[in-house]
Amino acid sequence: MVLVERDDEFELLQGTFETAAAGSGQLVVANGPVGCGKTTLLHTFAGRATASGAIFLCAGGARDERDQPLGVVQQLLDHAAAIEAAHESRGADIDHGADGGSAALAGAPAPGSSEETDHGAVVETRTAQLLVRTVRRLARRSPVLIGVDDADDADTSSLRCLLYLIRRISPERVMIVVNESADSEPRRWDFHAELLRQSHCRSLRLGLLSPRGVGTLLTRNFGVSASEALSQLCHVITGGNPKLLQGAIDDCRAADGLPDFEIGEGFRRALLGCLYRWEPAMHQVALALAVLGSQAGPSAIGRLLGMQPQSVARGITTLTAAGLLENNDFRHPAARSAILGDVQVGDHDELHQRASALLADELEAAEMIGPSVAGCAEVSALRDVRRPSAEQMGGALSDAEIRVARLAAAGHTNRQIARQLFVTVSTVEQHLTRVYRKLKVNHRADLPEDLAVTA
């Protein structure tokens, strides 16, 4: 991913590292929406730092390794050991002292024994001390940059070891960068709060790209100047999220260039990649929005998913901040199709059944209260779930054909459809030809009424 509109953030990192290299240890906590380029910024800066002689140690958390004790710290120790081994092979003088370069886990009691908890605490303390000694030893030779990516997914014991190190770097030539997600509710508030209270801590916030930034990235990727209209179009589709934009750029390449492209597989993969970086509950909120539509608020979604409305609202805020949503709706029909297409058929049917059951309860309550409630947005959104879907109506229709057929059935012209879906008129005509053939109709007037997009 190419860095765009990150000059201020890069300058902050550079200035902070110069302070650290002069012998005053520093901590930077970087956060931003999923897909905004925190990892790219870290490694791009690390490349410049190592080119000037610094040592770079990196590690990253992973959701499926959260329960692996000391997993992240072990990555740092292994990286340090590899660097020291490389220097030794070149004849560099490295003083190891009594350290062996990795956490000593020998002699561990059997799992479930009465000594296991105490032993774990002892190993954690020794590992934290080993990490401090290792970093100090490296810093005697060169300034050290430590990057911890996806700290939200780091194991608890590693987080404690990192705090142990962070509290002891003030007099050292060390800078630590911790990348966190900008979710509205961090998984470990205690770790986050402890980072921010350190006197040598600086915060760095990465945002989404502006339309101008989107245009710059398009130009850098294709070597020709992107038009203002195309830049604005890609910004509308992606919200300025660099990861989603890269997916759109991949689709541009598949369409042989900038002037004309259709959102496709690249964008779909990027969007699902963002979703799976969050907790499963966030994915469920996105799926519920895809099923119920933009008129469904946190209350209806919460009842459908069995979640508190406040949690749903936080999820919507996070999805919006990442550029996936605008006004509680997906920015492009391909996003909704990607999410629904990623759900197993059985799960999809189950969600629709639950939505239908919820609809029955809502309508019964609405009839008891009065007609004004029966027409409210959330009840209308739930009512829409019972309407036959285009997938059910069309059978063999592709996602792209479904989108075109819905708009055509609603009375839109080919040019209007092309403008709304960001494709060419020729693409619309090709899709409609296939739709007519598959549905065995001759004109758009013959398309089933239930296929039309409802207001």
Stockholm file with secondary structure:
# STOCKHOLM 1.0

chainA/1-455         MVLVERDDEFELLQGTFETAAAGSGQLVVANGPVGCGKTTLLHTFAGRATASGAIFLCAGGARDERDQPLGVVQQLLDHAAAIEAAHESRGADIDHGADGGSAALAGAPAPGSSEETDHGAVVETRTAQLLVRTVRRLARRSPVLIGVDDADDADTSSLRCLLYLIRRISPERVMIVVNESADSEPRRWDFHAELLRQSHCRSLRLGLLSPRGVGTLLTRNFGVSASEALSQLCHVITGGNPKLLQGAIDDCRAADGLPDFEIGEGFRRALLGCLYRWEPAMHQVALALAVLGSQAGPSAIGRLLGMQPQSVARGITTLTAAGLLENNDFRHPAARSAILGDVQVGDHDELHQRASALLADELEAAEMIGPSVAGCAEVSALRDVRRPSAEQMGGALSDAEIRVARLAAAGHTNRQIARQLFVTVSTVEQHLTRVYRKLKVNHRADLPEDLAVTA
#=GR chainA/1-455 SS CCCCSCHHHHHHHHHHHHHHHTTCCEEEEEEECTTSSHHHHHHHHHHHHHHTTCEEEEEECCGGGTTSTTHHHHHHHHHHHHHHHHHHHTTCCCCCTTCCSSCCCTTCCCTTSTTHHHHHHHHHHHHHHHHHHHHHHHHHHSCEEEEEECGGGSCHHHHHHHHHHHTTCTTSSEEEEEEEECCSSCSCHHHHHHHHTSTTEEEEECCCCCHHHHHHHHHHHHSSCCCHHHHHHHHHHHTTCHHHHHHHHHHHHHTTSSSSCCCCHHHHHHHHHHHTTSCHHHHHHHHHHHHHCTTCCHHHHHHHHTCCHHHHHHHHHHHHHTTSEETTEESSHHHHHHHHHTSCHHHHHHHHHHHHHHHHHHHHHHHHHCHHHHTSHHHHHHHHHTSCCHHHHHSSCCHHHHHHHHHHHTTCCHHHHHHHHTCCHHHHHHHHHHHHHHHTCSSGGGSCGGGSCCC
#=GC SS_cons         CCCCSCHHHHHHHHHHHHHHHTTCCEEEEEEECTTSSHHHHHHHHHHHHHHTTCEEEEEECCGGGTTSTTHHHHHHHHHHHHHHHHHHHTTCCCCCTTCCSSCCCTTCCCTTSTTHHHHHHHHHHHHHHHHHHHHHHHHHHSCEEEEEECGGGSCHHHHHHHHHHHTTCTTSSEEEEEEEECCSSCSCHHHHHHHHTSTTEEEEECCCCCHHHHHHHHHHHHSSCCCHHHHHHHHHHHTTCHHHHHHHHHHHHHTTSSSSCCCCHHHHHHHHHHHTTSCHHHHHHHHHHHHHCTTCCHHHHHHHHTCCHHHHHHHHHHHHHTTSEETTEESSHHHHHHHHHTSCHHHHHHHHHHHHHHHHHHHHHHHHHCHHHHTSHHHHHHHHHTSCCHHHHHSSCCHHHHHHHHHHHTTCCHHHHHHHHTCCHHHHHHHHHHHHHHHTCSSGGGSCGGGSCCC
//
